[in-house]
Amino acid sequence: MDAAERAPLAATGTERIAAPLTAPLVDPPTAPFAEEQEEIRRTLRELLAARAGPRENRAAVAGPQGYDPELWARMFGTRMSGALGLAGLTLPEEYGGAGRGPAELALVCEETGRALAPSPLLATSVLTAPLLTALGTPAQRAALLPRLADATLTCALAVPGGSLALALGLTGDNTAGDWSGGGRAGGVQARAADGGWRLYGEAAHVVDGHSAGLLLVAAHTGGFARSRTLLFLVRTDGADVPGLVRTRTPALDRTRPRATVQFRDTRAELLGEEPADVLGALAATGRTAAVMLAAEAVGAAREALDRAAERIVDRAADRAVGRAVSSCAAEQRLADLHVQVEAARSLTSCAVREPGPGPESGPLALAHALEALRATAEESLRIHGGDGSAAEHDPLLFFERATSDELLFGPVRRLRARAAERTGLFGEVAA
């Protein structure tokens, strides 16, 4: 439908719902580097529109790496090579990064979430890079961080037992219990041997674990008296590592590939030096990761809502006389969803601005964003599915992203309970 055909519909409720959704996650008047942020957003959105549409995304996830390596290089490679240089946004300048804060990374996550672009961004820049920066020795940081900054190295965080949300402190206290194994089946054990370390065990649901050039593995070590969880590096760089078996597994969200990683007497390197506050570093990473995941979900929710609104407008234009009652009801649902998405956006924006960010703002923003994404995806499925256009617009992918992220990092009720627990909002009841 061209502009002339859409003009009579400009005053409809659906058009008014869709119009504000282009507002940025971090409002330019109050954000530092606002002009550069908007330039990053504009350039990234144009690139993703050209290279990360539904057809391109389906082709990318079907490939061996689960993402488009050329698009990854274009987005995250160094600016000297003509790329956008996004991989090093939050890395220290001394290692080739830009030294920026969470606002710029949240902007990137919002745009990649909007396109549902498959990439190692979450696994590499959000989950792994902060841990390498916080805990790595000077030699480890010098060897690894420049390669992350120029996007020549991708990473994955391997946590055993499907306990990623707990390890990151999102759904509970990661110091309570022994989620890394503790000698039980399903965990990962580390033993000192030959002047180094050896890993034994298995980690499932490792995001991008099948293709990452570096695995950061949470493993249990020490006897009863010195029982502790440490982080270990397993460097692969695409080569076979003795004792390491990586198997790509089916995932509900096709745009977030996962793997089961098995360690069979696998040589590893301790990250940092003992003693180190590994659990504290994981919790700090989890707080930031929750904000970035919320930004992704907000971007995806806004895109799903835009698509649903456009479909309603197209349906209205196709009718010569009047509109069906069902269309009016759909407009009302979209108006309600618009309010829900904007509330999630506001919470995420506040969490981005908080220094730290705060211990409860990230999980709370993530809970609201995932709920908003699930609701908008369900409505988009209902609208597109009713006329047979669901396959063309892929609304199912948005629903899969919401459900998959809640399984990995939730559930939503536990994210909220954790936020209440950290603030003491409900006292002993929350605990």
VOKOL-33413 format. One line per field, with one value per residue (C-alpha): residue number from 0; residue in one letter; x, y, z. Coordinates in nm, 3 decimals. Example, Ala and Ser with C-alpha at 12.3 -4.5 7.8 and 13.67 -1.06 7.14 Angstrom:
BEGIN
seq c(0 1)
type c(a s)
x c(1.230 1.367)
y c(-0.450 -0.106)
z c(0.780 0.714)
//
This chain:
BEGIN
seq c(0 1 2 3 4 5 6 7 8 9 10 11 12 13 14 15 16 17 18 19 20 21 22 23 24 25 26 27 28 29 30 31 32 33 34 35 36 37 38 39 40 41 42 43 44 45 46 47 48 49 50 51 52 53 54 55 56 57 58 59 60 61 62 63 64 65 66 67 68 69 70 71 72 73 74 75 76 77 78 79 80 81 82 83 84 85 86 87 88 89 90 91 92 93 94 95 96 97 98 99 100 101 102 103 104 105 106 107 108 109 110 111 112 113 114 115 116 117 118 119 120 121 122 123 124 125 126 127 128 129 130 131 132 133 134 135 136 137 138 139 140 141 142 143 144 145 146 147 148 149 150 151 152 153 154 155 156 157 158 159 160 161 162 163 164 165 166 167 168 169 170 171 172 173 174 175 176 177 178 179 180 181 182 183 184 185 186 187 188 189 190 191 192 193 194 195 196 197 198 199 200 201 202 203 204 205 206 207 208 209 210 211 212 213 214 215 216 217 218 219 220 221 222 223 224 225 226 227 228 229 230 231 232 233 234 235 236 237 238 239 240 241 242 243 244 245 246 247 248 249 250 251 252 253 254 255 256 257 258 259 260 261 262 263 264 265 266 267 268 269 270 271 272 273 274 275 276 277 278 279 280 281 282 283 284 285 286 287 288 289 290 291 292 293 294 295 296 297 298 299 300 301 302 303 304 305 306 307 308 309 310 311 312 313 314 315 316 317 318 319 320 321 322 323 324 325 326 327 328 329 330 331 332 333 334 335 336 337 338 339 340 341 342 343 344 345 346 347 348 349 350 351 352 353 354 355 356 357 358 359 360 361 362 363 364 365 366 367 368 369 370 371 372 373 374 375 376 377 378 379 380 381 382 383 384 385 386 387 388 389 390 391 392 393 394 395 396 397 398 399 400 401 402 403 404 405 406 407 408 409 410 411 412 413 414 415 416 417 418 419 420 421 422 423 424 425 426 427 428 429 430)
type c(m d a a e r a p l a a t g t e r i a a p l t a p l v d p p t a p f a e e q e e i r r t l r e l l a a r a g p r e n r a a v a g p q g y d p e l w a r m f g t r m s g a l g l a g l t l p e e y g g a g r g p a e l a l v c e e t g r a l a p s p l l a t s v l t a p l l t a l g t p a q r a a l l p r l a d a t l t c a l a v p g g s l a l a l g l t g d n t a g d w s g g g r a g g v q a r a a d g g w r l y g e a a h v v d g h s a g l l l v a a h t g g f a r s r t l l f l v r t d g a d v p g l v r t r t p a l d r t r p r a t v q f r d t r a e l l g e e p a d v l g a l a a t g r t a a v m l a a e a v g a a r e a l d r a a e r i v d r a a d r a v g r a v s s c a a e q r l a d l h v q v e a a r s l t s c a v r e p g p g p e s g p l a l a h a l e a l r a t a e e s l r i h g g d g s a a e h d p l l f f e r a t s d e l l f g p v r r l r a r a a e r t g l f g e v a a)
x c(0.000 0.154 0.143 -0.169 -0.363 -0.248 -0.332 -0.702 -0.600 -0.350 -0.591 -0.691 -0.610 -0.373 -0.160 -0.138 -0.028 0.249 0.389 0.571 0.753 1.051 1.147 1.498 1.555 1.793 1.642 1.889 1.840 1.963 2.211 2.581 2.718 2.358 2.450 2.688 2.431 2.173 2.428 2.506 2.134 2.066 2.362 2.300 1.928 2.003 2.257 2.023 1.736 1.951 2.120 1.897 1.549 1.343 1.489 1.848 1.803 1.668 1.970 2.209 2.075 2.087 2.460 2.730 2.799 2.435 2.490 2.616 2.995 3.007 2.735 2.912 3.234 3.050 2.886 3.154 3.487 3.725 3.641 3.979 3.849 3.532 3.311 3.102 3.338 3.059 3.232 3.464 3.206 3.241 3.594 3.876 4.051 4.391 4.275 4.132 3.784 3.585 3.548 3.179 2.911 2.602 2.389 2.563 2.560 2.190 2.125 2.298 2.107 1.778 1.844 1.965 1.663 1.436 1.572 1.609 1.952 2.143 2.491 2.740 2.671 2.503 2.751 3.063 3.008 2.742 2.820 3.190 3.379 3.292 3.423 3.747 3.790 3.711 3.899 4.165 4.533 4.714 4.854 4.511 4.348 4.626 4.593 4.214 4.046 4.198 4.067 3.722 3.743 3.816 3.559 3.814 3.732 3.389 3.325 3.068 2.994 2.948 2.757 2.660 2.320 2.114 2.170 2.274 2.012 2.119 2.490 2.434 2.233 1.916 1.675 1.851 2.164 2.450 2.640 2.365 2.398 2.652 2.512 2.847 2.835 2.995 3.067 2.716 2.632 2.573 2.832 3.180 3.480 3.827 4.143 4.496 4.731 5.070 5.104 4.765 4.403 4.183 3.806 3.553 3.178 2.912 2.742 2.417 2.231 2.554 2.460 2.682 2.891 2.932 3.118 3.292 3.667 3.694 3.492 3.469 3.372 3.236 3.367 3.374 3.707 3.858 3.762 3.500 3.710 3.804 3.502 3.460 3.358 3.621 3.625 3.848 3.950 3.937 4.079 3.961 3.993 3.810 4.054 3.982 4.080 4.158 3.880 3.639 3.315 3.074 2.735 2.491 2.147 1.797 1.682 1.336 1.474 1.643 1.819 2.005 2.196 2.295 2.526 2.602 2.971 3.142 3.480 3.675 4.009 4.021 4.317 4.213 4.360 4.245 4.096 4.274 4.447 4.322 4.169 3.915 3.555 3.419 3.062 3.057 3.184 2.918 2.645 2.770 2.773 2.421 2.290 2.426 2.318 1.961 1.949 2.088 1.843 1.562 1.679 1.674 1.324 1.197 1.333 1.172 0.841 0.826 0.894 0.629 0.379 0.470 0.411 0.077 -0.034 0.069 -0.131 -0.441 -0.397 -0.360 -0.675 -0.866 -0.745 -0.861 -1.222 -1.424 -1.686 -1.624 -1.426 -1.521 -1.582 -1.295 -1.057 -1.168 -1.117 -0.768 -0.690 -0.791 -0.565 -0.279 -0.339 -0.314 0.001 0.151 0.116 0.277 0.571 0.627 0.628 0.893 1.091 1.080 1.199 1.480 1.581 1.599 1.805 2.047 2.100 2.159 2.527 2.614 2.332 2.145 2.099 1.724 1.662 1.798 1.591 1.280 1.323 1.389 1.072 0.856 1.027 0.985 0.617 0.568 0.745 0.542 0.214 0.293 0.419 0.098 -0.113 0.098 0.054 -0.321 -0.346 -0.119 -0.233 -0.591 -0.523 -0.246 0.039 0.221 0.478 0.571 0.626 0.769 0.581 0.649 1.017 0.927 0.726 1.012 1.257 1.036 0.978 1.340 1.482 1.242 1.356 1.723 1.712 1.384 1.108 0.953 0.804 1.148 1.304 1.048 1.082 1.459 1.421 1.181 1.418 1.713 1.519 1.350 1.018 0.821 1.056 1.068 0.782 0.999 1.272)
y c(0.000 0.337 0.671 0.793 0.485 0.509 0.883 0.839 0.608 0.846 0.947 0.595 0.460 0.204 0.469 0.662 0.343 0.274 0.628 0.665 0.335 0.497 0.676 0.577 0.361 0.621 0.965 1.189 1.509 1.345 1.092 1.164 1.123 1.163 1.260 0.966 0.730 0.830 0.787 0.435 0.357 0.488 0.310 -0.016 -0.013 0.041 -0.243 -0.482 -0.391 -0.489 -0.796 -0.933 -0.969 -1.286 -1.463 -1.368 -1.472 -1.812 -1.868 -1.754 -1.985 -2.278 -2.227 -2.407 -2.112 -2.017 -1.655 -1.458 -1.415 -1.137 -0.938 -0.995 -0.858 -0.559 -0.470 -0.551 -0.537 -0.244 0.092 0.088 -0.200 -0.007 -0.185 -0.018 -0.123 -0.215 -0.511 -0.286 -0.032 -0.113 -0.255 -0.042 0.188 0.037 -0.289 -0.131 -0.063 0.259 0.262 0.353 0.264 0.045 0.300 0.239 -0.138 -0.129 0.068 -0.202 -0.477 -0.299 -0.279 -0.640 -0.750 -0.553 -0.745 -1.074 -1.084 -1.400 -1.306 -1.387 -1.046 -1.182 -1.463 -1.259 -0.894 -0.924 -1.246 -1.314 -0.989 -0.835 -1.143 -1.143 -0.773 -0.806 -1.126 -1.182 -1.141 -0.860 -1.119 -1.275 -0.938 -0.830 -1.153 -1.175 -0.834 -0.683 -0.983 -0.927 -0.558 -0.630 -0.916 -1.180 -1.387 -1.500 -1.643 -1.846 -1.886 -2.252 -2.311 -2.666 -2.800 -2.543 -2.299 -1.988 -1.763 -1.873 -1.846 -1.485 -1.411 -1.327 -1.569 -1.637 -1.592 -1.757 -1.815 -2.045 -2.409 -2.555 -2.495 -2.572 -2.940 -3.017 -3.376 -3.450 -3.577 -3.301 -3.062 -2.968 -3.057 -2.900 -3.075 -2.944 -3.158 -3.118 -2.757 -2.670 -2.775 -3.048 -3.031 -3.315 -3.301 -3.142 -2.807 -2.785 -2.494 -2.303 -2.008 -2.011 -2.281 -2.484 -2.210 -1.993 -1.962 -1.933 -2.111 -1.961 -2.252 -2.238 -2.544 -2.676 -2.752 -2.831 -3.077 -3.022 -2.773 -2.561 -2.623 -2.332 -2.233 -2.094 -1.988 -2.154 -2.074 -2.336 -2.191 -2.353 -2.096 -2.338 -2.625 -2.961 -2.969 -3.309 -3.415 -3.141 -3.246 -2.976 -3.067 -2.815 -2.891 -2.792 -2.465 -2.317 -1.983 -2.057 -1.720 -1.812 -2.134 -2.355 -2.646 -2.918 -2.909 -3.214 -3.208 -3.533 -3.463 -3.131 -2.903 -2.559 -2.237 -2.067 -1.723 -1.475 -1.566 -1.707 -1.577 -1.402 -1.301 -1.518 -1.526 -1.149 -1.098 -1.334 -1.147 -0.810 -0.949 -1.081 -0.739 -0.581 -0.876 -0.843 -0.483 -0.578 -0.866 -0.627 -0.385 -0.671 -0.771 -0.412 -0.377 -0.705 -0.614 -0.280 -0.442 -0.710 -0.440 -0.233 -0.530 -0.608 -0.243 -0.227 -0.541 -0.391 -0.075 -0.281 -0.474 -0.150 -0.014 -0.330 -0.272 -0.044 0.029 0.031 -0.210 -0.523 -0.519 -0.767 -0.507 -0.248 -0.499 -0.571 -0.198 -0.180 -0.475 -0.305 0.014 -0.184 -0.355 -0.021 0.091 -0.234 -0.200 0.164 0.072 -0.192 0.060 0.313 0.058 -0.052 0.307 0.375 0.061 0.167 0.506 0.367 0.348 -0.014 -0.089 -0.151 -0.503 -0.513 -0.282 -0.523 -0.831 -0.617 -0.451 -0.791 -0.938 -0.657 -0.664 -1.040 -1.017 -0.734 -0.930 -1.243 -1.047 -0.855 -1.171 -1.355 -1.071 -1.051 -1.425 -1.388 -1.106 -1.253 -1.609 -1.513 -1.424 -1.672 -1.417 -1.548 -1.739 -1.429 -1.204 -1.464 -1.348 -1.690 -1.598 -1.319 -1.558 -1.809 -1.541 -1.444 -1.803 -1.908 -1.612 -1.678 -2.040 -1.935 -1.632 -1.656 -1.740 -1.395 -1.460 -1.550 -1.238 -1.026 -1.225 -1.178 -0.802 -0.789 -1.002 -0.772 -0.462 -0.622 -0.509 -0.797 -0.890 -1.259 -1.337 -1.270 -1.499)
z c(0.000 -0.108 0.077 -0.105 -0.005 0.357 0.390 0.478 0.758 0.916 1.190 1.292 1.635 1.486 1.320 1.647 1.822 1.575 1.546 1.884 1.852 1.681 2.004 2.121 2.426 2.572 2.513 2.323 2.529 2.850 2.715 2.669 2.316 2.192 1.836 1.800 1.952 1.694 1.416 1.543 1.556 1.206 1.048 1.229 1.146 0.776 0.776 0.955 0.725 0.428 0.575 0.855 0.712 0.770 0.465 0.552 0.915 0.815 0.591 0.865 1.137 0.895 0.844 1.044 1.272 1.330 1.223 0.923 0.968 0.709 0.887 1.220 1.070 0.921 1.251 1.504 1.323 1.364 1.208 1.036 0.825 0.735 0.992 1.261 1.541 1.783 1.950 2.150 2.265 2.636 2.636 2.782 2.536 2.620 2.460 2.146 2.280 2.298 2.677 2.667 2.919 2.903 2.710 2.378 2.418 2.509 2.191 1.984 2.165 2.104 1.730 1.696 1.901 1.671 1.372 1.566 1.405 1.499 1.621 1.901 2.059 2.373 2.433 2.354 2.444 2.715 2.905 2.853 2.789 3.132 3.312 3.114 3.192 3.562 3.646 3.380 3.452 3.267 3.024 2.963 2.904 2.668 2.468 2.451 2.476 2.159 1.965 2.112 2.021 1.655 1.640 1.543 1.853 1.973 2.320 2.509 2.879 2.974 3.298 3.397 3.484 3.294 3.582 3.388 3.550 3.899 3.819 3.712 4.026 3.830 3.996 4.326 4.531 4.339 4.664 4.792 4.691 4.452 4.105 3.938 4.034 4.364 4.267 4.147 3.801 3.552 3.692 3.571 3.783 3.765 3.887 3.905 3.693 3.524 3.630 3.480 3.503 3.360 3.319 3.346 3.300 3.081 3.027 2.832 2.669 2.603 2.381 2.069 2.236 1.917 1.726 1.987 1.964 2.342 2.610 2.957 3.182 3.537 3.721 4.076 4.237 4.574 4.847 5.113 5.307 5.001 4.780 4.538 4.187 3.950 3.584 3.325 2.968 2.695 2.374 2.055 1.771 1.546 1.603 1.766 2.133 2.287 2.523 2.412 2.242 2.124 1.981 1.844 1.982 1.870 2.025 2.064 1.948 1.617 1.620 1.943 1.868 2.161 2.223 2.472 2.566 2.715 2.888 2.900 3.064 2.876 2.932 3.061 3.196 3.515 3.454 3.679 3.999 4.327 4.541 4.319 4.374 4.094 4.224 4.270 3.914 3.779 3.968 3.838 3.485 3.539 3.641 3.323 3.108 3.236 3.114 2.772 2.738 2.835 2.563 2.312 2.419 2.401 2.049 1.946 2.112 1.938 1.602 1.660 1.757 1.450 1.223 1.384 1.355 0.990 0.919 1.079 0.871 0.553 0.636 0.689 0.353 0.177 0.281 0.059 0.323 0.698 0.911 1.096 1.469 1.509 1.361 1.616 1.894 1.761 1.764 2.129 2.212 2.029 2.228 2.552 2.428 2.333 2.696 2.813 2.574 2.667 3.038 2.969 2.765 3.049 3.305 3.075 3.008 3.383 3.437 3.162 3.326 3.674 3.769 3.821 3.725 4.050 4.183 4.126 3.828 3.566 3.658 3.703 3.362 3.205 3.357 3.217 2.877 2.835 2.928 2.679 2.406 2.469 2.465 2.145 1.975 2.063 1.923 1.607 1.559 1.604 1.351 1.086 1.140 1.079 0.717 0.636 0.632 0.940 0.736 0.538 0.840 1.082 1.396 1.544 1.578 1.822 2.035 2.029 2.144 2.440 2.548 2.501 2.695 2.981 2.994 2.991 3.219 3.410 3.475 3.499 3.843 3.979 3.825 4.007 4.328 4.316 4.270 4.566 4.771 4.702 4.798 5.101 4.958 5.109 5.388 5.469 5.231 4.923 5.048)
//
